[in-house]
Amino acid sequence: MSPRLDVPRIPAAPSAADLPRPADVAPADARALSKDLFARLAELEEGTHEYAYVRNTLVELNLALVRFAAARFGTRSEPMEDIVQVGTIGLIKAIDRFELARGVEFPTFAMPTIIGEIKRFFRDTSWSVHVPRRLQELRLDLARAGDALSQRLDRAPTVAELAAELRLTEDEVVEGMAASNAYTATSLDAQTEDDDHGQNETTLADRLGYEDDGLTGIEYVASLKPMIASLPERERLILSLRFVTGLTQSEIGAELGISQMHVSRLLSRTLARLRRGLTLEE
């Protein structure tokens, strides 16, 4: 039997005198104390002083998650203090949405929200070259509309569908898509991502004008679309979360309220079904 952590008990009506200072709580005890606080938060009425105090204490106890996530973006030009502030907004959103009864550990639940908030910050504020404010805002509208339509249609929307969704002309949508190319820039001297740890020393400039080997896979993509559309809704969602959003199996399980092992079995079964479908078509 593992030793019992000496974690302070949460009283029926927590106050500044009852709860320990988050800075005084050891990291090993923070997770157990957070569980007690979430249980207490569920019993309190939102908007009361007690609710606000317990919620703020949860934020302070879990700021290490924000610092850990922010460290992944330490090479960006934005100050680390700004990144941490944005990540803290994600932490607060995760605290407000977390349900202890689901049996998911809070760090597992919170990290995708924190990282997503930081990525959204870079997406919304960082541009490689200056473009008019109108086009910056149009890019954000297109991103939001594209996400919504992709979920609704289970495929990437067309220019015409985006135009109808945003009540714009197709020319305006195309202009906004072109402006998106100014958001990030890559040096022609940068090594390509498919290099084997830089041993081939292939740069982007070396690749310009060469035939793209990835074109050979287009026929497979075209064949997969109707097969994916015929899958059950949950299996399509798992594929989207894994290969489009980029979540891990554990994060998908937390999102859907199922175990990582169950996600693994569903994913393996779905991929095997798609492989068989491609084989039959050849």
ROLUM-446591 format. One record per residue (C-alpha): x, y, z. Coordinates in steps of 0.1 Angstrom, whole numbers. Each point is the difference from the previous one (the first is absolute). Layout:
% residues N
<node <X; Y; Z>>,
...
//
This chain:
% residues 282
<node <0; 0; 0>>,
<node <14; 34; -10>>,
<node <6; 25; 29>>,
<node <-28; 25; 6>>,
<node <9; 36; -10>>,
<node <-2; 25; 28>>,
<node <-24; 23; -19>>,
<node <-20; 26; 19>>,
<node <-37; -8; 2>>,
<node <-23; 25; -16>>,
<node <-26; 14; 24>>,
<node <-37; 5; -7>>,
<node <5; 37; -6>>,
<node <36; 7; -11>>,
<node <15; 34; 7>>,
<node <34; 16; -2>>,
<node <8; -13; 35>>,
<node <-11; -36; -8>>,
<node <18; -7; -33>>,
<node <38; -3; -2>>,
<node <18; 25; -21>>,
<node <6; -16; -35>>,
<node <37; 9; 2>>,
<node <3; -21; 32>>,
<node <-14; -32; -16>>,
<node <25; -25; -13>>,
<node <-5; -10; -37>>,
<node <-6; -36; 11>>,
<node <-30; 12; 22>>,
<node <-14; 25; -25>>,
<node <-18; -26; -21>>,
<node <-17; -16; 30>>,
<node <-10; 34; 14>>,
<node <-14; 10; -33>>,
<node <-23; -29; 0>>,
<node <-13; 10; 34>>,
<node <-5; 36; -12>>,
<node <-19; -11; -32>>,
<node <-23; -21; 22>>,
<node <-6; 31; 22>>,
<node <-4; 23; -30>>,
<node <-29; -22; -13>>,
<node <-18; 6; 33>>,
<node <3; 38; 1>>,
<node <-22; 25; -17>>,
<node <17; 19; -28>>,
<node <5; 37; 6>>,
<node <5; -4; 38>>,
<node <32; 10; 17>>,
<node <7; -36; 10>>,
<node <-4; -12; -36>>,
<node <24; 27; -13>>,
<node <26; -8; 27>>,
<node <0; -37; -7>>,
<node <1; 6; -38>>,
<node <29; 24; 4>>,
<node <19; -24; 22>>,
<node <-4; -27; -27>>,
<node <15; 24; -26>>,
<node <30; 7; 22>>,
<node <5; -37; 9>>,
<node <1; -10; -37>>,
<node <21; 29; -15>>,
<node <28; -26; -4>>,
<node <-20; -14; -29>>,
<node <-1; 34; -17>>,
<node <38; 4; 4>>,
<node <6; -34; -13>>,
<node <-21; 6; -31>>,
<node <14; 35; -5>>,
<node <36; -14; 0>>,
<node <-9; -18; -33>>,
<node <-3; 34; -17>>,
<node <32; 16; 16>>,
<node <16; 5; -34>>,
<node <-27; 24; -12>>,
<node <6; 37; -1>>,
<node <-29; 8; 24>>,
<node <10; 6; 37>>,
<node <-4; -31; 22>>,
<node <-21; 21; 24>>,
<node <-26; 6; -27>>,
<node <0; -37; -9>>,
<node <-5; -10; 36>>,
<node <-29; 25; 4>>,
<node <-17; -15; -31>>,
<node <5; -35; 13>>,
<node <-15; 10; 33>>,
<node <-32; 9; -18>>,
<node <0; -35; -14>>,
<node <5; -14; 35>>,
<node <-30; 20; 13>>,
<node <-22; -13; -28>>,
<node <11; -35; 8>>,
<node <-8; 4; 37>>,
<node <-35; 14; -9>>,
<node <-7; -30; -23>>,
<node <16; -28; 21>>,
<node <-23; -26; 15>>,
<node <16; -22; 27>>,
<node <-27; -27; -4>>,
<node <14; -9; -35>>,
<node <30; -16; 16>>,
<node <26; 18; -21>>,
<node <31; 15; 16>>,
<node <-2; 38; -2>>,
<node <35; 5; -16>>,
<node <-10; -24; -28>>,
<node <-32; 19; -5>>,
<node <15; 35; 2>>,
<node <31; -2; -21>>,
<node <-17; -1; -34>>,
<node <-21; 31; 10>>,
<node <31; 19; 12>>,
<node <21; -8; -31>>,
<node <-30; 7; -22>>,
<node <-4; 35; 15>>,
<node <38; 7; -5>>,
<node <-1; -12; -36>>,
<node <-31; 22; -6>>,
<node <19; 30; 14>>,
<node <28; -5; -25>>,
<node <-25; -7; -28>>,
<node <-18; 33; 7>>,
<node <28; 23; 7>>,
<node <32; -11; -19>>,
<node <5; 10; -37>>,
<node <32; -4; -20>>,
<node <-7; 31; -21>>,
<node <-25; 29; 4>>,
<node <-34; -4; -16>>,
<node <-30; 23; 4>>,
<node <-21; -4; 31>>,
<node <-30; -10; -21>>,
<node <18; -30; -14>>,
<node <13; -10; 34>>,
<node <-36; -1; 13>>,
<node <-12; -18; -31>>,
<node <26; -27; 6>>,
<node <-13; -6; 35>>,
<node <-36; -1; -13>>,
<node <10; -25; -27>>,
<node <18; -22; 26>>,
<node <-31; -1; 23>>,
<node <-24; -6; -29>>,
<node <23; -27; -14>>,
<node <1; -18; 34>>,
<node <-38; 2; 4>>,
<node <-7; -12; -36>>,
<node <26; -28; 2>>,
<node <-18; -14; 31>>,
<node <-34; 4; -16>>,
<node <9; -14; -34>>,
<node <26; -25; 11>>,
<node <24; 14; -27>>,
<node <18; 31; -10>>,
<node <-24; 27; -12>>,
<node <2; 15; -35>>,
<node <5; 36; -8>>,
<node <-37; 3; -9>>,
<node <-11; -15; 33>>,
<node <23; 24; 20>>,
<node <-13; 29; -20>>,
<node <-36; -10; 8>>,
<node <8; -5; 37>>,
<node <16; 34; 4>>,
<node <-23; 18; -25>>,
<node <30; 10; -21>>,
<node <8; -3; -37>>,
<node <23; -28; -11>>,
<node <26; 26; -11>>,
<node <1; 13; 36>>,
<node <4; -35; 14>>,
<node <29; -7; -24>>,
<node <16; 34; 9>>,
<node <-2; -10; 37>>,
<node <16; -34; -7>>,
<node <28; 17; -18>>,
<node <5; 24; 29>>,
<node <5; -31; 23>>,
<node <32; -8; -19>>,
<node <15; 31; 16>>,
<node <-5; -13; 35>>,
<node <31; -22; 1>>,
<node <32; 0; -21>>,
<node <27; -26; -3>>,
<node <36; 6; -10>>,
<node <11; -15; -33>>,
<node <31; -12; 19>>,
<node <-20; -19; 26>>,
<node <3; -38; -2>>,
<node <-31; -19; -10>>,
<node <-20; -19; 26>>,
<node <6; -34; -16>>,
<node <37; 2; 5>>,
<node <15; -28; 20>>,
<node <13; 21; 30>>,
<node <15; 25; -24>>,
<node <24; -26; -15>>,
<node <-11; 6; -36>>,
<node <3; 38; 4>>,
<node <-28; 6; -25>>,
<node <-14; 35; 0>>,
<node <-34; 13; -12>>,
<node <18; 18; -28>>,
<node <14; -34; -12>>,
<node <-35; -14; -2>>,
<node <-15; 29; -21>>,
<node <-8; -12; -35>>,
<node <2; -37; 8>>,
<node <-28; -24; -3>>,
<node <-20; -5; 32>>,
<node <0; -36; 9>>,
<node <-31; 6; 21>>,
<node <-21; 3; -31>>,
<node <1; -38; -4>>,
<node <-23; -2; 31>>,
<node <-28; 22; -14>>,
<node <-19; -30; -14>>,
<node <0; -16; 34>>,
<node <-14; 32; 16>>,
<node <-28; 1; -26>>,
<node <-8; -37; 7>>,
<node <0; 5; 38>>,
<node <-25; 29; 1>>,
<node <-31; -21; -8>>,
<node <12; -28; 23>>,
<node <5; 24; 29>>,
<node <-34; 16; -6>>,
<node <-16; -34; 4>>,
<node <15; -6; 34>>,
<node <-20; 4; 32>>,
<node <0; 35; 15>>,
<node <22; -9; 30>>,
<node <27; -17; -22>>,
<node <0; 31; -23>>,
<node <4; 22; 30>>,
<node <29; -21; 13>>,
<node <18; 1; -34>>,
<node <-5; 38; -1>>,
<node <13; 6; 36>>,
<node <30; -23; -7>>,
<node <12; 10; -35>>,
<node <-15; 35; -5>>,
<node <1; 15; 35>>,
<node <31; -20; 10>>,
<node <-12; -12; 34>>,
<node <15; -30; 17>>,
<node <-20; -31; 8>>,
<node <-1; 10; 36>>,
<node <-12; 35; -8>>,
<node <-27; -15; -23>>,
<node <-12; -23; 28>>,
<node <-2; 30; 23>>,
<node <-20; 19; -26>>,
<node <-25; -28; -6>>,
<node <-1; -14; 35>>,
<node <14; -34; -8>>,
<node <33; -18; 8>>,
<node <31; 4; -21>>,
<node <-1; -38; -6>>,
<node <-35; 3; -14>>,
<node <12; 28; -23>>,
<node <29; -22; -11>>,
<node <-23; -29; -9>>,
<node <-25; 22; -19>>,
<node <28; 17; -19>>,
<node <17; -33; -9>>,
<node <-33; -14; -12>>,
<node <-8; 31; -21>>,
<node <34; 1; -16>>,
<node <-1; -37; -8>>,
<node <-34; 5; -16>>,
<node <13; 29; -22>>,
<node <30; -21; -10>>,
<node <-22; -28; -11>>,
<node <-21; 24; -20>>,
<node <30; 14; -18>>,
<node <13; -35; -8>>,
<node <-33; -11; -15>>,
<node <0; 31; -23>>,
<node <34; -7; -14>>,
//
